[in-house]
């Protein structure tokens, strides 16, 4: 699967912590949304490779059907799959809306397929050599969640407040208070920076208190939404851009992972049905 590169710093959940929900309706959000389109089976694919790719996806589908809430995510190792079959599998899975890059103790390149919640995950060593390659069905791959959780500190980085800073001291206090009282599973606490009067010194304070973490996510499904973890656990920067790449919403979320980055339960249910249709289609092509 072709991995896409993207900038470090992807949808918003809930109203901002300092803005009423009705105020958000005035934002100039893009109107073009991607819709699902069933991938085509490669016409020139070798029948043996096509059958092997179909069997690979059928194994993944069987794992998805057997999965129970609370169990580890369905994961299918791709390293033992024949190279020709991998090419076919990559073609029919396609590239979806979400790309992820993880740097730090592990280097991961993650690409969602056109089947929402089915991810191709590649792990590389320091020299860029392949360590692992797998398909995973989940709202978000477990390794991504672990990287964001395990690499973060418990509190904000200490910073000196420079002259000219206006609102950043209060924002840091608010974030720190949220971190002290937060419990797993609580709704996100969203700080909407878009409507705040922020000086250059305020932005500098936030950058120093919340340096960029090891997880970067981008979603192209609704304009362009970028999510980055920070060096503080459970604190994320979430930015929304319109179709002209203009920043229209800039937020900080205190949450385990922003909901915008997760495949929804209903999408995962649709994916199971569509994946079954694809496998049937591939079987018909094998016979033809």
C-alpha positions in Angstrom: 0.0 0.0 0.0 1.3 3.4 -0.9 1.9 5.5 2.2 1.2 9.2 2.0 3.4 11.8 3.7 1.8 14.7 5.5 2.7 17.7 7.8 3.1 17.1 11.5 0.0 18.5 12.7 -8.2 15.8 11.6 -13.0 16.6 12.6 -14.3 18.2 15.7 -16.4 16.7 18.5 -18.6 18.7 20.8 -18.7 22.5 21.3 -15.6 24.4 22.3 -15.2 25.0 26.0 -15.4 28.7 25.6 -18.0 29.1 22.8 -21.7 28.4 22.5 -22.5 25.7 19.9 -24.7 28.0 17.8 -21.7 30.3 17.1 -19.9 27.5 15.2 -22.5 27.5 12.4 -21.0 30.6 11.0 -17.7 28.9 10.1 -17.2 28.5 6.4 -16.9 24.7 6.3 -16.4 22.9 3.0 -19.4 21.1 1.6 -17.7 18.3 -0.5 -17.7 15.0 1.3 -16.1 11.7 0.1 -18.5 8.9 -0.4 -17.7 5.2 -0.5 -17.0 3.6 -3.8 -16.4 -0.1 -4.1 -12.9 -0.7 -5.4 -12.6 -2.5 -8.8 -11.0 -5.9 -9.1 -7.8 -5.5 -11.2 -8.5 -6.8 -14.7 -4.9 -7.8 -15.3 -4.4 -9.6 -12.0 -3.1 -13.2 -12.2 -5.8 -15.6 -11.1 -3.5 -17.2 -8.5 -2.6 -13.8 -7.0 -6.3 -12.8 -7.1 -7.4 -16.0 -5.3 -4.6 -15.5 -2.7 -5.6 -11.9 -2.1 -9.2 -12.9 -1.7 -8.3 -15.7 0.8 -6.2 -13.1 2.7 -9.1 -10.7 3.0 -11.5 -13.6 3.8 -9.3 -14.5 6.8 -9.4 -10.9 8.0 -13.2 -10.8 7.6 -13.5 -14.1 9.6 -11.5 -12.5 12.4 -13.7 -9.4 12.3 -16.8 -11.5 12.6 -15.5 -13.5 15.5 -14.3 -10.4 17.4 -15.9 -9.6 20.7 -15.9 -6.3 22.5 -13.0 -6.1 24.9 -10.9 -8.6 23.0 -7.7 -7.5 21.1 -8.3 -6.0 17.7 -8.3 -8.4 14.7 -4.8 -8.3 13.3 -3.6 -10.2 10.2 0.2 -10.4 9.5 0.9 -9.6 5.9 4.5 -10.6 5.8 3.7 -14.2 4.9 1.5 -13.2 2.0 2.9 -13.6 -1.5 4.1 -10.4 -3.1 1.8 -10.6 -6.1 -1.2 -11.2 -3.8 -0.2 -8.2 -1.7 -0.2 -6.0 -4.8 -3.8 -7.1 -5.5 -4.9 -6.7 -1.9 -3.4 -3.2 -1.8 -5.3 -2.3 -5.0 -8.7 -3.5 -3.8 -8.3 -2.0 -0.3 -7.2 1.4 -1.7 -6.3 4.5 0.3 -9.0 5.9 2.6 -9.3 9.3 4.2 -6.9 8.9 7.2 -3.1 8.7 7.3 -1.1 8.4 10.4 2.6 8.6 11.2 4.2 7.6 14.5 7.7 8.5 15.5 9.6 7.8 18.7 10.3 4.4 20.3 8.5 2.9 17.2 8.2 4.2 13.7 4.9 3.4 12.1 3.3 4.4 8.9 -0.5 3.8 8.9 -3.0 4.1 6.1 -6.7 3.6 6.4 -8.2 1.6 3.5 -11.4 2.7 1.7 -13.1 0.3 4.1 -13.4 2.5 7.2 -11.7 1.0 10.2 -9.5 -1.4 8.2 -5.9 -0.2 8.5 -2.6 -1.1 6.9 0.2 -0.7 9.4 3.9 -0.8 8.6 6.7 -0.7 11.2 10.2 0.3 10.2 13.5 0.1 12.1 16.0 3.0 12.4 17.4 2.3 9.0 14.0 2.2 7.3 13.9 -1.5 7.0 10.6 -3.4 7.4 10.0 -4.8 10.8 6.3 -5.6 10.7 3.4 -5.3 8.3 -0.2 -6.0 9.2 -3.9 -5.3 8.5 -5.9 -4.3 11.6 -9.6 -3.7 12.1 -10.3 -1.2 14.8 -11.5 2.4 15.4 -7.8 3.2 15.5 -4.8 0.8 15.5 -3.7 -0.2 19.0 -0.1 0.7 18.4 -1.1 4.3 17.6 -3.0 4.6 20.9 -0.2 3.0 22.8 2.4 5.4 21.3 0.4 8.4 22.2 -0.2 7.2 25.7 3.2 5.8 26.6 5.3 8.7 25.2 3.4 11.4 27.0 4.2 13.0 30.4 1.6 13.5 33.1 1.6 17.3 33.1 2.4 20.3 30.9 6.0 21.3 30.3 7.0 24.1 32.7 7.4 27.5 30.9 8.2 31.1 31.7 5.4 33.5 30.8 6.9 36.3 28.7 5.8 39.9 28.5 3.0 40.3 26.0 1.2 37.0 26.9 -2.5 37.6 27.5 -4.6 34.5 27.7 -2.1 31.7 27.7 -1.6 31.7 31.5 -5.3 31.1 32.1 -5.4 28.5 29.4 -2.5 26.6 30.9 -4.2 26.7 34.3 -7.4 25.3 32.8 -5.6 22.5 31.0 -3.6 21.6 34.1 -6.8 21.5 36.2 -8.4 19.2 33.6 -5.4 16.8 33.7 -5.5 16.6 37.5 -9.2 15.6 37.6 -9.6 13.7 34.4 -10.8 10.1 34.5 -10.7 7.6 31.6 -13.9 7.7 29.5 -14.9 11.2 30.3 -16.1 13.4 27.5 -13.4 15.6 25.9 -12.7 19.0 27.2 -12.2 21.2 24.2 -10.5 24.6 24.3 -11.4 26.6 21.2 -8.4 28.9 20.3 -10.1 30.3 17.2 -12.2 32.9 19.0 -9.5 33.8 21.6 -7.5 37.0 21.2 -4.1 35.4 21.1 -0.8 37.3 20.9 2.3 35.8 19.3 3.6 35.4 22.9 0.5 33.4 23.8 1.1 31.0 20.9 4.8 30.7 21.9 3.8 29.8 25.4 1.4 27.1 24.2 4.0 25.6 21.9 6.5 25.4 24.7 4.1 24.0 27.2 2.7 21.5 24.7 5.5 20.5 22.4 4.6 18.2 19.5 4.3 14.5 20.4 5.0 11.4 18.3 1.6 10.8 16.7 0.4 12.8 13.6 -2.9 12.1 12.0 -4.5 13.7 8.9 -8.0 13.2 7.6 -9.1 14.4 4.2 -12.8 13.5 4.5 -14.2 17.0 5.3 -11.8 19.7 4.1 -8.6 18.8 5.9 -8.3 18.0 9.6 -5.0 17.6 11.3 -4.5 16.0 14.7 -1.2 15.8 16.7 -0.5 14.3 20.0 1.5 16.5 22.4 4.3 15.7 24.9 1.5 15.6 27.5 -0.6 12.5 27.7 -4.2 13.0 26.7 -3.7 16.5 25.3 -4.1 16.9 21.5 -3.9 19.7 19.0 -6.8 19.5 16.5 -6.9 21.9 13.5 -9.5 22.2 10.8 -8.8 23.7 7.3 -11.2 24.5 4.5 -10.8 23.5 0.9 -8.4 26.4 0.4 -6.2 25.2 3.2 -7.2 28.1 5.4 -7.3 27.4 9.2 -10.9 27.7 10.3 -10.9 26.0 13.7 -8.0 25.6 16.1 -8.6 23.6 19.2 -6.9 21.8 22.1 -8.6 18.6 23.3 -8.1 16.9 26.6 -9.1 13.3 25.9 -7.6 9.9 25.4 -7.9 10.3 21.7 -10.0 12.8 19.7 -13.2 11.2 18.4 -12.5 12.6 15.0 -9.6 10.2 14.6 -11.7 7.1 15.4 -13.7 5.0 13.0 -17.3 5.1 14.2 -19.1 1.9 15.2 -21.7 2.2 12.4 -18.9 2.6 9.9 -17.2 -0.6 11.1 -20.5 -2.4 10.7 -20.8 -1.1 7.2 -17.2 -2.1 6.5 -17.9 -5.7 7.5 -20.8 -5.9 4.9 -18.8 -4.2 2.2 -15.8 -6.3 2.7 -17.9 -9.4 2.4 -19.3 -8.1 -0.9 -15.8 -7.4 -2.2 -14.7 -11.0 -1.3 -17.7 -12.4 -3.2 -16.9 -10.2 -6.1 -13.3 -11.4 -6.1 -14.5 -15.0 -6.0 -16.6 -14.4 -9.1 -13.6 -12.9 -10.9 -11.5 -15.9 -10.0 -14.1 -18.2 -11.6 -14.6 -16.0 -14.7 
